[in-house]
């Protein structure tokens, strides 16, 4: 989510009143910044990850797990501790829900063997650092309780009425040891205490003109009675025929974790290439990293988180969604801000933008007038179709060197891959941010997925690979990727001949096993496989041994085995754990005790206290 600003959040009415002004200033800020950084070249390949953690309290006596709403103070303590350690392993930022924090490496990694090999240790140090701070801050030390930071995509009973939030201090323990939830997820106090974050959550609903919602498809087990489900956050009263609970809070939607990786291109042209080439990879890696089979206390028909923010963070008005006639100067917008993609950004891929996405015409003309090429101008103008989501009163007027209004648009469009504009100062270049991977339980798994994606981006440029397919086909793949057992049961549209210069673009359906490991496609053509392509790239390097190649091979083997079904995904393992738990009644429900046992074993696996059975070959 980025660093949060202090200030006074304006009401949605005020944001609307100043919307055109903010957009205009944002466009001016982009033009000025673009003219400064357009030709910025970077000789050193740099990259990094953003890994998110959930803070929770395990009560080993009462057998409960609760989230901890204290990320602002925890991050302050982490920053203070970081300032006294050398080398600093990480930097930390708050996420919008107050029980989540995000970690980044203190400085970017490069493409040296030492940096690739250091990722797993760096993740270990971050997790250890967070857990140490949580233990220091815990008001309940010695009470059979343990405060932890865990890499898990969704807290299983997040938003479930009853008790799912830990007391923040000993004084609150007098209230029978818990804070009753009710509809507390709607209460803005459960967002981090920064006005931008809180205002953004409120304004998503305000702009939409009412509560949106993510209708969750509950997994139908043999004893599941949808009509008697206990405790959904809300039911969509307007759609009484709906049988599944609807989650209607943007705060809930933003309360799911992810791993993002950002790669720096040598220049703007290469960053645009990486942006486009990573788009078709996005649904594949989502399904391959699946880790979210439980939402709001129930097993679901999804294995991934993406649809939750996609629907619950949808701020489009009824006319923009095509439900009512358009008003003056408004657009039909086919996708949520947390949708798939607004399109390819490279000129040579413009013909593959086959899903119409409107663009702000005045902005496009202004950018074109300033010499920005058609494809980039249209890409940016599509971002500016949206309204700003927040405004801090103290920051309405900004000088020429500020980019606050520009960030209002860049940081509130959450697509599969994001083109990142360099800052004015420093040597940071144009970057592409890959956003669909789910967090994994162990540092080994996290490092495997992160390293694989970075090595794949290196292979794309070194081997001149070309994966782009029509945007509509990536959209179709994204509809399949979150589904239960999509890794094994679904086939995905993918390009058969993955090399630049091949004139005929053949696309056919493939299993993820074939996409990752290679094999014969339905078109009768042998696909080489992403991992074999990465291995081919590695053979071109002169990095020396020193354990680097065996370590990378261990990571690639995990990716191959997951794709082939030899090792379960985190989602599959969690689903099996719940369904084999002594309290499971074949009714899709995750009980309080099941939730505790699951979080405890996840933490024990993460900490290395017990064997990671889902990784037993490793």
Secondary structure, DSSP 8 states (H G I E B T S, - for coil): ------S-B--HHHHHHTHHHHHHHHHHHHHHHHHHHTT---SS--EEEEEEEEEEEEETTTTEEEE---HHHHHHHHHHHHTTSSS--EEEEE-SBTTEEEEEESS-B-SSHHHHHHHHHHHHHHHHHHHHHHHHH-TTTTSSEEEEEE--SS-TTTT-SS--B--SSGGGGGTTTSB--TTGGGSGGGB-S-HHHHHHHHHHHHHHTS---EE--B---TT--GGG----SB--TT-TT--S-EE--HHHHTTS--EEEEEE-SSHHHHHHHHHHHHHHHHHHHHHT----EETTEEBSBSSSHHHHHHHT----TTTTTSS---TT-----S-TTSS-S---SGGGGGG--S-----HHHHHHHHHTT--HHHHHHHHHHTTS-----BGGGSS--TT--HHHHHHHTT---SEEEE---SSSS---EEEEEEE---SSHHHHHHHHHHHHHHHHHHHHTTB-----HHHHHHHHHHHTBTTHHHH--EEEESS-BTT--S--EEEE-HHHHHH-EE-TTS-EE--HHHHHHHHHTT-----TTHHHHHHHHHHHHHHHHHTSS--HHHHHHHHHHTSTT--SSSB--HHHHHHHHHHHHHHHHTSS--GGGTT-
